[in-house]
Amino acid sequence: MDKIPSVDLRDFLSDNPERKQKFVNEIGKAYEEIGFVALKVHFLSDQLVENLYSEVKNFFDLPFDTT
């Protein structure tokens, strides 16, 4: 896989069972194959997303032996 797959939260929130199942299948496959997924239309504010990315970067910048 060359890129992180993305899923659309609107599919899961849909009343359409096929769209909901498609979301579940795609997110499950992404976590099984690479462990990451990008979530589109997530309703989070831009500031919160910025803070989350900052904290993820801080985590991955920790020395390896910090765990």
PQR file of N, CA, C, O and H, with PARSE charges and radii, in Angstrom:
ATOM      1  N   MET A   1       0.846  -1.177   0.000 -0.4000 1.5000
ATOM      2  CA  MET A   1       0.000   0.000   0.000 -0.0000 2.0000
ATOM      3  C   MET A   1       0.891   1.238   0.000  0.5500 1.7000
ATOM      4  O   MET A   1       1.816   1.337   0.806 -0.5500 1.4000
ATOM      5  N   ASP A   2       0.620   2.171  -0.888 -0.4000 1.5000
ATOM      6  CA  ASP A   2       1.453   3.353  -1.051 -0.0000 2.0000
ATOM      7  C   ASP A   2       0.995   4.558  -0.244  0.5500 1.7000
ATOM      8  O   ASP A   2       1.759   5.506  -0.063 -0.5500 1.4000
ATOM      9  H   ASP A   2      -0.132   2.091  -1.543  0.4000 1.0000
ATOM     10  N   LYS A   3      -0.224   4.533   0.236 -0.4000 1.5000
ATOM     11  CA  LYS A   3      -0.726   5.693   0.976 -0.0000 2.0000
ATOM     12  C   LYS A   3      -1.703   5.230   2.050  0.5500 1.7000
ATOM     13  O   LYS A   3      -2.220   4.114   2.014 -0.5500 1.4000
ATOM     14  H   LYS A   3      -0.844   3.763   0.089  0.4000 1.0000
ATOM     15  N   ILE A   4      -1.935   6.114   2.994 -0.4000 1.5000
ATOM     16  CA  ILE A   4      -2.892   5.808   4.057 -0.0000 2.0000
ATOM     17  C   ILE A   4      -4.298   5.904   3.463  0.5500 1.7000
ATOM     18  O   ILE A   4      -4.651   6.928   2.879 -0.5500 1.4000
ATOM     19  H   ILE A   4      -1.516   7.021   3.023  0.4000 1.0000
ATOM     20  N   PRO A   5      -5.095   4.860   3.604 -0.5600 1.5000
ATOM     21  CA  PRO A   5      -6.455   4.920   3.072  0.2800 2.0000
ATOM     22  C   PRO A   5      -7.311   5.889   3.879  0.5500 1.7000
ATOM     23  O   PRO A   5      -7.044   6.136   5.055 -0.5500 1.4000
ATOM     24  N   SER A   6      -8.330   6.428   3.245 -0.4000 1.5000
ATOM     25  CA  SER A   6      -9.234   7.322   3.958 -0.0000 2.0000
ATOM     26  C   SER A   6     -10.660   6.801   3.843  0.5500 1.7000
ATOM     27  O   SER A   6     -11.048   6.207   2.837 -0.5500 1.4000
ATOM     28  H   SER A   6      -8.547   6.227   2.290  0.4000 1.0000
ATOM     29  N   VAL A   7     -11.414   7.036   4.884 -0.4000 1.5000
ATOM     30  CA  VAL A   7     -12.820   6.653   4.914 -0.0000 2.0000
ATOM     31  C   VAL A   7     -13.635   7.898   5.230  0.5500 1.7000
ATOM     32  O   VAL A   7     -13.128   8.853   5.819 -0.5500 1.4000
ATOM     33  H   VAL A   7     -11.098   7.518   5.701  0.4000 1.0000
ATOM     34  N   ASP A   8     -14.887   7.879   4.836 -0.4000 1.5000
ATOM     35  CA  ASP A   8     -15.778   9.023   5.013 -0.0000 2.0000
ATOM     36  C   ASP A   8     -16.790   8.690   6.101  0.5500 1.7000
ATOM     37  O   ASP A   8     -17.573   7.750   5.961 -0.5500 1.4000
ATOM     38  H   ASP A   8     -15.299   7.104   4.358  0.4000 1.0000
ATOM     39  N   LEU A   9     -16.772   9.452   7.171 -0.4000 1.5000
ATOM     40  CA  LEU A   9     -17.672   9.195   8.294 -0.0000 2.0000
ATOM     41  C   LEU A   9     -19.141   9.274   7.880  0.5500 1.7000
ATOM     42  O   LEU A   9     -19.992   8.648   8.512 -0.5500 1.4000
ATOM     43  H   LEU A   9     -16.137  10.216   7.284  0.4000 1.0000
ATOM     44  N   ARG A  10     -19.446  10.027   6.836 -0.4000 1.5000
ATOM     45  CA  ARG A  10     -20.835  10.103   6.364 -0.0000 2.0000
ATOM     46  C   ARG A  10     -21.355   8.741   5.947  0.5500 1.7000
ATOM     47  O   ARG A  10     -22.551   8.473   6.068 -0.5500 1.4000
ATOM     48  H   ARG A  10     -18.754  10.535   6.323  0.4000 1.0000
ATOM     49  N   ASP A  11     -20.462   7.863   5.451 -0.4000 1.5000
ATOM     50  CA  ASP A  11     -20.891   6.511   5.085 -0.0000 2.0000
ATOM     51  C   ASP A  11     -21.372   5.752   6.315  0.5500 1.7000
ATOM     52  O   ASP A  11     -22.402   5.079   6.269 -0.5500 1.4000
ATOM     53  H   ASP A  11     -19.491   8.081   5.352  0.4000 1.0000
ATOM     54  N   PHE A  12     -20.632   5.860   7.411 -0.4000 1.5000
ATOM     55  CA  PHE A  12     -21.011   5.146   8.632 -0.0000 2.0000
ATOM     56  C   PHE A  12     -22.285   5.727   9.242  0.5500 1.7000
ATOM     57  O   PHE A  12     -23.108   4.984   9.776 -0.5500 1.4000
ATOM     58  H   PHE A  12     -19.796   6.407   7.448  0.4000 1.0000
ATOM     59  N   LEU A  13     -22.454   7.035   9.168 -0.4000 1.5000
ATOM     60  CA  LEU A  13     -23.618   7.688   9.755 -0.0000 2.0000
ATOM     61  C   LEU A  13     -24.858   7.601   8.869  0.5500 1.7000
ATOM     62  O   LEU A  13     -25.949   8.001   9.276 -0.5500 1.4000
ATOM     63  H   LEU A  13     -21.785   7.639   8.733  0.4000 1.0000
ATOM     64  N   SER A  14     -24.687   7.085   7.674 -0.4000 1.5000
ATOM     65  CA  SER A  14     -25.772   6.962   6.717 -0.0000 2.0000
ATOM     66  C   SER A  14     -26.817   5.949   7.193  0.5500 1.7000
ATOM     67  O   SER A  14     -26.514   5.032   7.958 -0.5500 1.4000
ATOM     68  H   SER A  14     -23.800   6.760   7.344  0.4000 1.0000
ATOM     69  N   ASP A  15     -28.033   6.134   6.730 -0.4000 1.5000
ATOM     70  CA  ASP A  15     -29.091   5.145   6.985 -0.0000 2.0000
ATOM     71  C   ASP A  15     -29.020   3.989   5.997  0.5500 1.7000
ATOM     72  O   ASP A  15     -29.786   3.031   6.096 -0.5500 1.4000
ATOM     73  H   ASP A  15     -28.279   6.878   6.109  0.4000 1.0000
ATOM     74  N   ASN A  16     -28.101   4.083   5.049 -0.4000 1.5000
ATOM     75  CA  ASN A  16     -27.949   3.056   4.030 -0.0000 2.0000
ATOM     76  C   ASN A  16     -27.038   1.946   4.553  0.5500 1.7000
ATOM     77  O   ASN A  16     -25.858   2.190   4.807 -0.5500 1.4000
ATOM     78  H   ASN A  16     -27.478   4.861   4.969  0.4000 1.0000
ATOM     79  N   PRO A  17     -27.566   0.734   4.718 -0.5600 1.5000
ATOM     80  CA  PRO A  17     -26.749  -0.359   5.277  0.2800 2.0000
ATOM     81  C   PRO A  17     -25.524  -0.713   4.426  0.5500 1.7000
ATOM     82  O   PRO A  17     -24.494  -1.122   4.963 -0.5500 1.4000
ATOM     83  N   GLU A  18     -25.633  -0.556   3.102 -0.4000 1.5000
ATOM     84  CA  GLU A  18     -24.479  -0.863   2.243 -0.0000 2.0000
ATOM     85  C   GLU A  18     -23.345   0.133   2.462  0.5500 1.7000
ATOM     86  O   GLU A  18     -22.176  -0.249   2.523 -0.5500 1.4000
ATOM     87  H   GLU A  18     -26.469  -0.224   2.666  0.4000 1.0000
ATOM     88  N   ARG A  19     -23.699   1.412   2.579 -0.4000 1.5000
ATOM     89  CA  ARG A  19     -22.661   2.435   2.841 -0.0000 2.0000
ATOM     90  C   ARG A  19     -22.013   2.206   4.197  0.5500 1.7000
ATOM     91  O   ARG A  19     -20.795   2.317   4.336 -0.5500 1.4000
ATOM     92  H   ARG A  19     -24.648   1.722   2.529  0.4000 1.0000
ATOM     93  N   LYS A  20     -22.824   1.888   5.190 -0.4000 1.5000
ATOM     94  CA  LYS A  20     -22.305   1.647   6.530 -0.0000 2.0000
ATOM     95  C   LYS A  20     -21.360   0.445   6.517  0.5500 1.7000
ATOM     96  O   LYS A  20     -20.287   0.496   7.119 -0.5500 1.4000
ATOM     97  H   LYS A  20     -23.813   1.797   5.077  0.4000 1.0000
ATOM     98  N   GLN A  21     -21.749  -0.635   5.836 -0.4000 1.5000
ATOM     99  CA  GLN A  21     -20.907  -1.826   5.769 -0.0000 2.0000
ATOM    100  C   GLN A  21     -19.622  -1.551   4.996  0.5500 1.7000
ATOM    101  O   GLN A  21     -18.561  -2.067   5.347 -0.5500 1.4000
ATOM    102  H   GLN A  21     -22.621  -0.677   5.347  0.4000 1.0000
ATOM    103  N   LYS A  22     -19.719  -0.736   3.940 -0.4000 1.5000
ATOM    104  CA  LYS A  22     -18.528  -0.348   3.170 -0.0000 2.0000
ATOM    105  C   LYS A  22     -17.526   0.360   4.080  0.5500 1.7000
ATOM    106  O   LYS A  22     -16.331   0.070   4.033 -0.5500 1.4000
ATOM    107  H   LYS A  22     -20.581  -0.317   3.655  0.4000 1.0000
ATOM    108  N   PHE A  23     -18.010   1.285   4.905 -0.4000 1.5000
ATOM    109  CA  PHE A  23     -17.152   1.993   5.853 -0.0000 2.0000
ATOM    110  C   PHE A  23     -16.480   1.008   6.802  0.5500 1.7000
ATOM    111  O   PHE A  23     -15.266   1.057   7.002 -0.5500 1.4000
ATOM    112  H   PHE A  23     -18.981   1.520   4.943  0.4000 1.0000
ATOM    113  N   VAL A  24     -17.271   0.116   7.382 -0.4000 1.5000
ATOM    114  CA  VAL A  24     -16.733  -0.864   8.336 -0.0000 2.0000
ATOM    115  C   VAL A  24     -15.671  -1.735   7.666  0.5500 1.7000
ATOM    116  O   VAL A  24     -14.615  -1.986   8.246 -0.5500 1.4000
ATOM    117  H   VAL A  24     -18.257   0.076   7.219  0.4000 1.0000
ATOM    118  N   ASN A  25     -15.948  -2.190   6.459 -0.4000 1.5000
ATOM    119  CA  ASN A  25     -14.979  -3.026   5.739 -0.0000 2.0000
ATOM    120  C   ASN A  25     -13.688  -2.266   5.444  0.5500 1.7000
ATOM    121  O   ASN A  25     -12.593  -2.797   5.630 -0.5500 1.4000
ATOM    122  H   ASN A  25     -16.806  -1.986   5.988  0.4000 1.0000
ATOM    123  N   GLU A  26     -13.820  -1.027   4.986 -0.4000 1.5000
ATOM    124  CA  GLU A  26     -12.644  -0.232   4.624 -0.0000 2.0000
ATOM    125  C   GLU A  26     -11.795   0.122   5.844  0.5500 1.7000
ATOM    126  O   GLU A  26     -10.568   0.035   5.788 -0.5500 1.4000
ATOM    127  H   GLU A  26     -14.709  -0.595   4.835  0.4000 1.0000
ATOM    128  N   ILE A  27     -12.428   0.516   6.935 -0.4000 1.5000
ATOM    129  CA  ILE A  27     -11.652   0.885   8.121 -0.0000 2.0000
ATOM    130  C   ILE A  27     -10.994  -0.358   8.730  0.5500 1.7000
ATOM    131  O   ILE A  27      -9.862  -0.299   9.210 -0.5500 1.4000
ATOM    132  H   ILE A  27     -13.425   0.586   6.980  0.4000 1.0000
ATOM    133  N   GLY A  28     -11.706  -1.465   8.706 -0.4000 1.5000
ATOM    134  CA  GLY A  28     -11.133  -2.709   9.211 -0.0000 2.0000
ATOM    135  C   GLY A  28      -9.924  -3.141   8.402  0.5500 1.7000
ATOM    136  O   GLY A  28      -8.900  -3.529   8.965 -0.5500 1.4000
ATOM    137  H   GLY A  28     -12.626  -1.513   8.317  0.4000 1.0000
ATOM    138  N   LYS A  29     -10.040  -3.074   7.083 -0.4000 1.5000
ATOM    139  CA  LYS A  29      -8.928  -3.453   6.210 -0.0000 2.0000
ATOM    140  C   LYS A  29      -7.722  -2.539   6.431  0.5500 1.7000
ATOM    141  O   LYS A  29      -6.585  -3.007   6.475 -0.5500 1.4000
ATOM    142  H   LYS A  29     -10.871  -2.759   6.626  0.4000 1.0000
ATOM    143  N   ALA A  30      -7.973  -1.243   6.568 -0.4000 1.5000
ATOM    144  CA  ALA A  30      -6.884  -0.283   6.774 -0.0000 2.0000
ATOM    145  C   ALA A  30      -6.135  -0.592   8.068  0.5500 1.7000
ATOM    146  O   ALA A  30      -4.905  -0.600   8.086 -0.5500 1.4000
ATOM    147  H   ALA A  30      -8.898  -0.863   6.531  0.4000 1.0000
ATOM    148  N   TYR A  31      -6.870  -0.845   9.149 -0.4000 1.5000
ATOM    149  CA  TYR A  31      -6.212  -1.137  10.427 -0.0000 2.0000
ATOM    150  C   TYR A  31      -5.489  -2.472  10.390  0.5500 1.7000
ATOM    151  O   TYR A  31      -4.419  -2.607  10.984 -0.5500 1.4000
ATOM    152  H   TYR A  31      -7.870  -0.839   9.134  0.4000 1.0000
ATOM    153  N   GLU A  32      -6.045  -3.452   9.711 -0.4000 1.5000
ATOM    154  CA  GLU A  32      -5.391  -4.759   9.612 -0.0000 2.0000
ATOM    155  C   GLU A  32      -4.116  -4.697   8.782  0.5500 1.7000
ATOM    156  O   GLU A  32      -3.115  -5.325   9.129 -0.5500 1.4000
ATOM    157  H   GLU A  32      -6.914  -3.342   9.228  0.4000 1.0000
ATOM    158  N   GLU A  33      -4.148  -3.942   7.684 -0.4000 1.5000
ATOM    159  CA  GLU A  33      -3.022  -3.940   6.744 -0.0000 2.0000
ATOM    160  C   GLU A  33      -1.913  -2.974   7.131  0.5500 1.7000
ATOM    161  O   GLU A  33      -0.736  -3.312   7.005 -0.5500 1.4000
ATOM    162  H   GLU A  33      -4.961  -3.433   7.402  0.4000 1.0000
ATOM    163  N   ILE A  34      -2.266  -1.765   7.606 -0.4000 1.5000
ATOM    164  CA  ILE A  34      -1.199  -0.801   7.910 -0.0000 2.0000
ATOM    165  C   ILE A  34      -1.325  -0.133   9.266  0.5500 1.7000
ATOM    166  O   ILE A  34      -0.363   0.465   9.748 -0.5500 1.4000
ATOM    167  H   ILE A  34      -3.222  -1.491   7.708  0.4000 1.0000
ATOM    168  N   GLY A  35      -2.495  -0.220   9.895 -0.4000 1.5000
ATOM    169  CA  GLY A  35      -2.650   0.332  11.231 -0.0000 2.0000
ATOM    170  C   GLY A  35      -3.021   1.794  11.286  0.5500 1.7000
ATOM    171  O   GLY A  35      -3.082   2.371  12.372 -0.5500 1.4000
ATOM    172  H   GLY A  35      -3.277  -0.706   9.504  0.4000 1.0000
ATOM    173  N   PHE A  36      -3.269   2.405  10.151 -0.4000 1.5000
ATOM    174  CA  PHE A  36      -3.642   3.816  10.102 -0.0000 2.0000
ATOM    175  C   PHE A  36      -4.786   4.007   9.125  0.5500 1.7000
ATOM    176  O   PHE A  36      -4.955   3.235   8.181 -0.5500 1.4000
ATOM    177  H   PHE A  36      -3.219   1.936   9.269  0.4000 1.0000
ATOM    178  N   VAL A  37      -5.564   5.042   9.367 -0.4000 1.5000
ATOM    179  CA  VAL A  37      -6.624   5.415   8.437 -0.0000 2.0000
ATOM    180  C   VAL A  37      -6.882   6.910   8.603  0.5500 1.7000
ATOM    181  O   VAL A  37      -6.802   7.447   9.707 -0.5500 1.4000
ATOM    182  H   VAL A  37      -5.427   5.669  10.135  0.4000 1.0000
ATOM    183  N   ALA A  38      -7.191   7.567   7.496 -0.4000 1.5000
ATOM    184  CA  ALA A  38      -7.577   8.973   7.539 -0.0000 2.0000
ATOM    185  C   ALA A  38      -9.098   9.034   7.511  0.5500 1.7000
ATOM    186  O   ALA A  38      -9.744   8.347   6.721 -0.5500 1.4000
ATOM    187  H   ALA A  38      -7.256   7.131   6.599  0.4000 1.0000
ATOM    188  N   LEU A  39      -9.659   9.862   8.382 -0.4000 1.5000
ATOM    189  CA  LEU A  39     -11.110   9.979   8.484 -0.0000 2.0000
ATOM    190  C   LEU A  39     -11.564  11.311   7.892  0.5500 1.7000
ATOM    191  O   LEU A  39     -11.201  12.378   8.386 -0.5500 1.4000
ATOM    192  H   LEU A  39      -9.134  10.421   9.025  0.4000 1.0000
ATOM    193  N   LYS A  40     -12.363  11.232   6.826 -0.4000 1.5000
ATOM    194  CA  LYS A  40     -12.903  12.433   6.184 -0.0000 2.0000
ATOM    195  C   LYS A  40     -14.247  12.790   6.812  0.5500 1.7000
ATOM    196  O   LYS A  40     -14.972  11.918   7.291 -0.5500 1.4000
ATOM    197  H   LYS A  40     -12.658  10.364   6.425  0.4000 1.0000
ATOM    198  N   VAL A  41     -14.568  14.076   6.803 -0.4000 1.5000
ATOM    199  CA  VAL A  41     -15.841  14.602   7.293 -0.0000 2.0000
ATOM    200  C   VAL A  41     -16.068  14.127   8.733  0.5500 1.7000
ATOM    201  O   VAL A  41     -17.054  13.456   9.037 -0.5500 1.4000
ATOM    202  H   VAL A  41     -13.979  14.785   6.413  0.4000 1.0000
ATOM    203  N   HIS A  42     -15.130  14.495   9.605 -0.4000 1.5000
ATOM    204  CA  HIS A  42     -15.127  14.011  10.980 -0.0000 2.0000
ATOM    205  C   HIS A  42     -15.730  14.992  11.972  0.5500 1.7000
ATOM    206  O   HIS A  42     -15.889  14.635  13.139 -0.5500 1.4000
ATOM    207  H   HIS A  42     -14.329  15.041   9.358  0.4000 1.0000
ATOM    208  N   PHE A  43     -16.063  16.175  11.579 -0.4000 1.5000
ATOM    209  CA  PHE A  43     -16.722  17.176  12.414 -0.0000 2.0000
ATOM    210  C   PHE A  43     -15.831  17.747  13.518  0.5500 1.7000
ATOM    211  O   PHE A  43     -16.333  18.419  14.419 -0.5500 1.4000
ATOM    212  H   PHE A  43     -15.933  16.465  10.631  0.4000 1.0000
ATOM    213  N   LEU A  44     -14.525  17.496  13.467 -0.4000 1.5000
ATOM    214  CA  LEU A  44     -13.608  18.076  14.440 -0.0000 2.0000
ATOM    215  C   LEU A  44     -13.176  19.458  13.959  0.5500 1.7000
ATOM    216  O   LEU A  44     -13.030  19.683  12.757 -0.5500 1.4000
ATOM    217  H   LEU A  44     -14.117  16.951  12.734  0.4000 1.0000
ATOM    218  N   SER A  45     -12.974  20.373  14.887 -0.4000 1.5000
ATOM    219  CA  SER A  45     -12.538  21.718  14.502 -0.0000 2.0000
ATOM    220  C   SER A  45     -11.102  21.665  13.977  0.5500 1.7000
ATOM    221  O   SER A  45     -10.347  20.748  14.300 -0.5500 1.4000
ATOM    222  H   SER A  45     -13.092  20.190  15.863  0.4000 1.0000
ATOM    223  N   ASP A  46     -10.741  22.642  13.178 -0.4000 1.5000
ATOM    224  CA  ASP A  46      -9.377  22.721  12.648 -0.0000 2.0000
ATOM    225  C   ASP A  46      -8.361  22.831  13.785  0.5500 1.7000
ATOM    226  O   ASP A  46      -7.280  22.248  13.716 -0.5500 1.4000
ATOM    227  H   ASP A  46     -11.355  23.386  12.915  0.4000 1.0000
ATOM    228  N   GLN A  47      -8.712  23.578  14.826 -0.4000 1.5000
ATOM    229  CA  GLN A  47      -7.803  23.738  15.965 -0.0000 2.0000
ATOM    230  C   GLN A  47      -7.570  22.405  16.674  0.5500 1.7000
ATOM    231  O   GLN A  47      -6.438  22.088  17.039 -0.5500 1.4000
ATOM    232  H   GLN A  47      -9.591  24.052  14.882  0.4000 1.0000
ATOM    233  N   LEU A  48      -8.618  21.634  16.867 -0.4000 1.5000
ATOM    234  CA  LEU A  48      -8.467  20.337  17.515 -0.0000 2.0000
ATOM    235  C   LEU A  48      -7.613  19.399  16.661  0.5500 1.7000
ATOM    236  O   LEU A  48      -6.763  18.681  17.189 -0.5500 1.4000
ATOM    237  H   LEU A  48      -9.537  21.891  16.570  0.4000 1.0000
ATOM    238  N   VAL A  49      -7.830  19.402  15.376 -0.4000 1.5000
ATOM    239  CA  VAL A  49      -7.022  18.570  14.470 -0.0000 2.0000
ATOM    240  C   VAL A  49      -5.556  18.985  14.557  0.5500 1.7000
ATOM    241  O   VAL A  49      -4.672  18.131  14.616 -0.5500 1.4000
ATOM    242  H   VAL A  49      -8.520  19.985  14.948  0.4000 1.0000
ATOM    243  N   GLU A  50      -5.297  20.290  14.567 -0.4000 1.5000
ATOM    244  CA  GLU A  50      -3.926  20.785  14.706 -0.0000 2.0000
ATOM    245  C   GLU A  50      -3.294  20.298  16.006  0.5500 1.7000
ATOM    246  O   GLU A  50      -2.149  19.847  16.015 -0.5500 1.4000
ATOM    247  H   GLU A  50      -6.016  20.984  14.519  0.4000 1.0000
ATOM    248  N   ASN A  51      -4.043  20.391  17.099 -0.4000 1.5000
ATOM    249  CA  ASN A  51      -3.549  19.930  18.402 -0.0000 2.0000
ATOM    250  C   ASN A  51      -3.275  18.426  18.396  0.5500 1.7000
ATOM    251  O   ASN A  51      -2.275  17.966  18.947 -0.5500 1.4000
ATOM    252  H   ASN A  51      -4.973  20.758  17.091  0.4000 1.0000
ATOM    253  N   LEU A  52      -4.165  17.674  17.776 -0.4000 1.5000
ATOM    254  CA  LEU A  52      -3.971  16.223  17.704 -0.0000 2.0000
ATOM    255  C   LEU A  52      -2.700  15.873  16.932  0.5500 1.7000
ATOM    256  O   LEU A  52      -1.908  15.041  17.376 -0.5500 1.4000
ATOM    257  H   LEU A  52      -4.977  18.048  17.329  0.4000 1.0000
ATOM    258  N   TYR A  53      -2.507  16.509  15.781 -0.4000 1.5000
ATOM    259  CA  TYR A  53      -1.298  16.251  14.993 -0.0000 2.0000
ATOM    260  C   TYR A  53      -0.041  16.636  15.772  0.5500 1.7000
ATOM    261  O   TYR A  53       0.977  15.947  15.699 -0.5500 1.4000
ATOM    262  H   TYR A  53      -3.150  17.185  15.421  0.4000 1.0000
ATOM    263  N   SER A  54      -0.116  17.722  16.503 -0.4000 1.5000
ATOM    264  CA  SER A  54       1.016  18.152  17.308 -0.0000 2.0000
ATOM    265  C   SER A  54       1.363  17.109  18.373  0.5500 1.7000
ATOM    266  O   SER A  54       2.536  16.801  18.588 -0.5500 1.4000
ATOM    267  H   SER A  54      -0.943  18.281  16.562  0.4000 1.0000
ATOM    268  N   GLU A  55       0.351  16.574  19.030 -0.4000 1.5000
ATOM    269  CA  GLU A  55       0.587  15.561  20.060 -0.0000 2.0000
ATOM    270  C   GLU A  55       1.105  14.254  19.463  0.5500 1.7000
ATOM    271  O   GLU A  55       1.962  13.596  20.053 -0.5500 1.4000
ATOM    272  H   GLU A  55      -0.601  16.823  18.856  0.4000 1.0000
ATOM    273  N   VAL A  56       0.593  13.884  18.311 -0.4000 1.5000
ATOM    274  CA  VAL A  56       1.100  12.677  17.634 -0.0000 2.0000
ATOM    275  C   VAL A  56       2.570  12.869  17.278  0.5500 1.7000
ATOM    276  O   VAL A  56       3.377  11.960  17.470 -0.5500 1.4000
ATOM    277  H   VAL A  56      -0.103  14.419  17.832  0.4000 1.0000
ATOM    278  N   LYS A  57       2.925  14.049  16.759 -0.4000 1.5000
ATOM    279  CA  LYS A  57       4.323  14.333  16.428 -0.0000 2.0000
ATOM    280  C   LYS A  57       5.183  14.265  17.685  0.5500 1.7000
ATOM    281  O   LYS A  57       6.272  13.692  17.662 -0.5500 1.4000
ATOM    282  H   LYS A  57       2.269  14.787  16.603  0.4000 1.0000
ATOM    283  N   ASN A  58       4.699  14.849  18.785 -0.4000 1.5000
ATOM    284  CA  ASN A  58       5.452  14.784  20.049 -0.0000 2.0000
ATOM    285  C   ASN A  58       5.688  13.341  20.477  0.5500 1.7000
ATOM    286  O   ASN A  58       6.778  12.990  20.928 -0.5500 1.4000
ATOM    287  H   ASN A  58       3.814  15.314  18.804  0.4000 1.0000
ATOM    288  N   PHE A  59       4.678  12.522  20.335 -0.4000 1.5000
ATOM    289  CA  PHE A  59       4.813  11.113  20.696 -0.0000 2.0000
ATOM    290  C   PHE A  59       5.894  10.427  19.859  0.5500 1.7000
ATOM    291  O   PHE A  59       6.766   9.746  20.398 -0.5500 1.4000
ATOM    292  H   PHE A  59       3.792  12.807  19.969  0.4000 1.0000
ATOM    293  N   PHE A  60       5.831  10.610  18.544 -0.4000 1.5000
ATOM    294  CA  PHE A  60       6.805   9.947  17.683 -0.0000 2.0000
ATOM    295  C   PHE A  60       8.197  10.552  17.767  0.5500 1.7000
ATOM    296  O   PHE A  60       9.165   9.936  17.321 -0.5500 1.4000
ATOM    297  H   PHE A  60       5.122  11.163  18.106  0.4000 1.0000
ATOM    298  N   ASP A  61       8.313  11.741  18.328 -0.4000 1.5000
ATOM    299  CA  ASP A  61       9.625  12.354  18.543 -0.0000 2.0000
ATOM    300  C   ASP A  61      10.292  11.895  19.837  0.5500 1.7000
ATOM    301  O   ASP A  61      11.460  12.204  20.073 -0.5500 1.4000
ATOM    302  H   ASP A  61       7.527  12.242  18.691  0.4000 1.0000
ATOM    303  N   LEU A  62       9.564  11.162  20.676 -0.4000 1.5000
ATOM    304  CA  LEU A  62      10.155  10.662  21.928 -0.0000 2.0000
ATOM    305  C   LEU A  62      11.300   9.699  21.622  0.5500 1.7000
ATOM    306  O   LEU A  62      11.275   9.016  20.598 -0.5500 1.4000
ATOM    307  H   LEU A  62       8.615  10.911  20.484  0.4000 1.0000
ATOM    308  N   PRO A  63      12.293   9.640  22.489 -0.5600 1.5000
ATOM    309  CA  PRO A  63      13.363   8.660  22.312  0.2800 2.0000
ATOM    310  C   PRO A  63      12.771   7.241  22.339  0.5500 1.7000
ATOM    311  O   PRO A  63      11.794   6.977  23.040 -0.5500 1.4000
ATOM    312  N   PHE A  64      13.359   6.368  21.591 -0.4000 1.5000
ATOM    313  CA  PHE A  64      12.846   5.010  21.464 -0.0000 2.0000
ATOM    314  C   PHE A  64      12.705   4.302  22.806  0.5500 1.7000
ATOM    315  O   PHE A  64      11.759   3.538  22.995 -0.5500 1.4000
ATOM    316  H   PHE A  64      14.153   6.582  21.021  0.4000 1.0000
ATOM    317  N   ASP A  65      13.605   4.534  23.724 -0.4000 1.5000
ATOM    318  CA  ASP A  65      13.606   3.824  25.006 -0.0000 2.0000
ATOM    319  C   ASP A  65      12.674   4.446  26.050  0.5500 1.7000
ATOM    320  O   ASP A  65      12.772   4.108  27.230 -0.5500 1.4000
ATOM    321  H   ASP A  65      14.373   5.155  23.570  0.4000 1.0000
ATOM    322  N   THR A  66      11.781   5.337  25.649 -0.4000 1.5000
ATOM    323  CA  THR A  66      10.868   6.003  26.586 -0.0000 2.0000
ATOM    324  C   THR A  66       9.647   5.146  26.912  0.5500 1.7000
ATOM    325  O   THR A  66       8.918   5.471  27.849 -0.5500 1.4000
ATOM    326  H   THR A  66      11.701   5.612  24.691  0.4000 1.0000
ATOM    327  N   THR A  67       9.406   4.100  26.197 -0.4000 1.5000
ATOM    328  CA  THR A  67       8.185   3.303  26.400 -0.0000 2.0000
ATOM    329  C   THR A  67       8.158   2.520  27.663  0.5500 1.7000
ATOM    330  O   THR A  67       7.183   1.818  27.933 -0.5500 1.4000
ATOM    331  H   THR A  67       9.998   3.837  25.436  0.4000 1.0000
TER
END
